[in-house]
Amino acid sequence: MASVGERPDLDALRELEDVVRHLTEELAGWRRRALQSEARVAETARLAEDGDGALGRVEALETEHHELERRLGTARAQVLELLGRLQFLEQQGTGPGVRG
């Protein structure tokens, strides 16, 4: 609830900024996992070439990698959508830099 003299739209903007911050952190975590998965895939592929017989593991890691990339793309789209909303609010005069 907004305090006396505070605009309620600023509460909504703060909430939206919190969501964007959370999604950005989650996106960074997914990116780290995707990079780790890529490294494991590369290492496992190297071992498979050496005759280690890890082809099943390589396929599992590739599947995981593709799923992480898909999730990363989804999160990226959500962040971009939220950033667009923030820009719209700023253009409407409700942005953080606007004094009410």
N, C-alpha and C positions, 0 to 999 in steps of 0.2 A: 504494500500500500504506500502511496506517495505521501510524504510529509507535507505540512502546510507550506505552500509557496513553491513546491517542487512539481514539475510537469510530469504527468503520468506516462507520457511517451518516452521520457528518459528512462523510466524503469524498464520499459519494453526494449529499448536500445541496449541497456546494460545486460539484460537477459540474453539478447541476441548475441552480444559480444562474448558472453560467457559460453554460449553454445559454439560459436566460431572457435574460441580458444580451445575448448574441449575437443572439437573435431580436428583441429590442427595438431594437437598432441596425439590424438589417436592415429591420425594419418602418419605422423612421424614414427610411431611405434610399428605400424604396418610396413612402412618403408624399411625400417631396420630389419624386420622379420623377412621381408622379401629379399633384401641383400644377403642376409645370412643363408636363406634358402638357396639363392643363386650360388653362393660360395660352396655350400654342401653339394649341390648338383655338379658343379665343376669338379670338385674333389672326387666325388663318387664316379663320375664319368671317367676321370683319369684312372681310378682304380679298376674300373671295368675294362678299360683298354689294356691294362696290365694283366688281364686274365683273372681278376679277383672274383668274377661271377656275380657282380653286384647290379646286374641289369634291372632286376625288380626294384631295388632301392632307388636307382636312377629314375625309373618311371614314376615311383611314388613321390620323389622329390620334385620332379617336373610337374606332376599334377598339383602338388601343394603350391609350387611357385605360380602356376597359372591362376589358382584360386586366390592367392594373395594379390596378384596383379589385378584381378577383377575387383577385389574388395578395395584396393588402393584407388582404382579408377572411380568407383562409386563414391568413396570418401572425398576424393578430389572434386567431383561434380557437386557434392553437397556443400563443400567449403566455398566453391565458386558461386553457388546459388546464394549462400548466406552473405558473402561479400557483396554481391549485387544488391541484396536487400539493404545492407548497411549503407551502400552508396546512395540508394534511393532515399533512405531516411535522412542522410546528410543533405541531399539535394532539396529535400522538403523542408529543410530548416530545423531538423530535430537531431542533427548530428552532434557529436561530442564537442566540436569546436564552436557551437552556436550557443550564445547566452540567451536565456529566456527571460 
